[in-house]
């Protein structure tokens, strides 16, 4: 059986897994202190100072600020309100000290802040990447990476000697035997790369949803920051970063990345 026919017969499963996602539409320029943006000058205040790197003690580079109250209406504000901010150390001397693990807070810092009162003046040396203001969102439908398929009801059994794969979907009562397609899982469903809001994480290695340190619930995917997309920085070897949030404790957020 050809891959195209398999994908067609799995369409009910694919429809069930589709999630709306949004690609950010950007323009050059700073915008308001509370605007959604890549890089630039984020909002800071007495209760939310500009964070420093845990190693070099220098100010972290702003990577992302999202106004959670001004996201696409279809989302329904599942992430709460406030400004979601991501900072990261881009200095060569700190490379290799971490930054890829959730809750490490050494080279990276992610947080939700609630602006109030005047913002103190920012030091110019704290901003080195050009600002890209998020002015809109381009909606698309996203599908899960193959690493998540088994948990979602698809089982692949590979016979590497024969060069074939068996695919089972118990929910639909389907079994496909002796398929000669080394990229069958990717052809069935795959998550989109690039910066995006919502949808499915484009995991580089394994499924890596962290657990909330307060309630131990699996955290949910919020935003994907890809290497050298809207932020001119590479995570390791063409890595990809993900911001996650506890569905119960909205102030508990994490950032982690993985590379090839």
N, C-alpha and C positions, 0 to 999 in steps of 0.2 A: 504494500500500500504506500502511496506517495505521501510525503509530508503534508502537502496542501490538503489532501482529503482528511488526514488525521486532525489537522487544525480545524477544519470545517466541522467535523463531528464533535470536537471538544468545545464548540462555540458556546453551549450553555454554561460550561465551567468558566470560560473566559469572560462571559458577560457578568457572571457573579463576582468575579475578582476585579473587574475594572473599577478604578477609583479616579475621580477628577483630580487633576493637578494643574498647576499654573506656572508658566514660564514668565519671569519678570521682564517687563518692558522698561527700558532705561533711557535716561537722558543725562548728558553731562551737566554737572552743577550741583551745588551744595543743598539748596532748599532750606526749609525750616530746620531748627535744631531737633525737632521730633519727627522729621520726615523719614519714611522708609528709604534706605539707601545702602549701597555698597561703599565701604570705606568712608572717607570724609570725616566730619566732626560729629560725633554722637552727642546726645544729651547726657550731661553729667550733673551731679548735684551733691550737696553735703552728705546725703545718705547713699549716694551712688558715685563715688569718686572714680576718676580714670584709673583703671587697674594697671599695676606694674608686673613685669615678668618675675617669676619666682627665682630665676637664676641670675640674669644680668641686672635686675632691679630697674630696668628702663621701662618707660611707658609702652604698653602693648599697642600694636597696630589695630585700629578698628577694621573689621571685615564686613560686618553686617549689622544693620539696625532695622527692625521691622515694627511698625505700628500695628499691634495685634488687633486694635479696634478698627482698623481701616483695611481689612483684607476682603477678598471677594465674598459677597453676601451669601453665596451658596454654601460656604463653609459653616455658617451659623455660629461663629466665634467659639469653636471648641477649645482654643488655646487661651481663653481669657482676655484680659485687657492689659495695657501697659506697653512698654517698649522691650522687645526681645533684642538683646545686644550680644554680639560675638566679637571678642578681641583675640589676637594671636601674636606671638613674638616671631618676627621675621628675620632676626639677626643671625648671621652665620655662626657666631660663637655659641649659640644656644641650640643649634641643630643637633639632634641626637639625644637631647635631654628629656624627651617625652613629647607630650602634647597630643598624642593619638588616643589616649585612654580617657573614657568618661570620668568626670569628677576629679581628674588629676589636679587641675587648677595650677599647673606650673607654667607651661608655655601658653596655655589658652585660658580664657575666661568667658563663660556664657552666663547670662543672667536676664531676669525680667525686672525692669525698673518702672516706677510710676512717677512721671514728672510732676513737680510742684515747685513753685517759686522760680526766681531767676537762675539762669545757668551761668556759672563762673566762666570767665574767658579761658579759652583753650590755648595751650602752648603750641606754637606752629610746628615745632619739631616732632610733635606727637602724631602728625598726619603726613604720611609720605606717599600713599597711593592716591591716584585721582578719584574723585567722587563720582559715583554713578547713581543718580536719584531714580528710585523706582516710581514710575508714573502710571503704571497699569499692569494688567495681567492677561496673558494669552492662555486660555483654557485648552486642555487636551485630556485624553483618557489614558491612564497609565496602567500597566500590568506588572505583576510581581516577577522578580528575578528567579531563575531556576533554583537557587538555594532555598527559596521559600515554598517551592511547589509541593514537596512531600507533606509538610504540615497542612497544606491546603487541599490535599487529597489526590495528588498525582505521584505515582511510584515508578521510577525508572530503574531498570535492571540492565546493566551493561555487560555484554560478553565481548571483552576486548580482543580475545583471540579470534573470534569470528567477525568482529567489526560490526556487531549489531546491538540493538537495544530493544528491550521490552517495556512497554508503557501500559500502566493500569490506572484506570479511573473508576474506583469502586462506586462513587456517587452516581455515575452515569451507566454503570455496568459495562464498561468498555475495556477491552484488552487488545493491544496491538503488539504482535510478535515479529521478531526478526526484522526490525526496521533498520535500514542502512542509512543513517543520518547522524553523523557525529555531533551535530548541533541541534538535535531534535528539541531539547528542552528550551533552548533560546528561541527556536522558531515557534514553539507553542506560546510562550509568553516571556517577556523580558522588560525590565524597567528602563526608562529613558535616562540617559546621562545628562549632565549639565546642571546648572542652577535651577531649582524648582521648589515650589511650595506645594506640600501635600503629595498625593500619589503614593508610590512605593519607593523605598530606598534602593538605589543602584549599588548594592553591596559589591565591594571589590573582591572580598574573600568569603567569609562566612556571614551568616545572619548574626547581627550583633546588637540587638535591642538591649539596652541596659535595664536594670531593675531599679525602681525608686528606693533610695536608702531609707525612706520613712515607712513605706507600706509594702515594699517588695513587689509591687505590681509592675508588669512590663510597661515600659514607657513607649509612647507613640511617636511616630515620625512627624516632624514639623517641616523642616527645610533642609535641602541638599545644597552644599557649597562644593562645587567641583573645582579641580585644579585649573588655574589659568583661564577661567571663564569670565566672570565679571570681576573677580578679585585676581590681580596679577601675581599669583603665588602658586607654587606647586607643593602639594602635600607628598613628601617622599618621592617615589617614582610614579608620577601620574596618579596620585591617590585621589580619594573622594571623601569629603566630610559630611557628617549628618548631625543635625540638631534634633534632639528628642525631648519629650516632656512627659511628666507624670500626668495621667488623665485625671487624677484626684487632686494632687497638690500642684497647682499651676505654676508656682514659683520654683519648682524643682525641674531644672532643665540641664541637659548635658550635651557636650560636643565630643565627637570622636571621629577619627578618620583611619583609613586603611589604604595600602597601596599594593601594587603588584610585586 
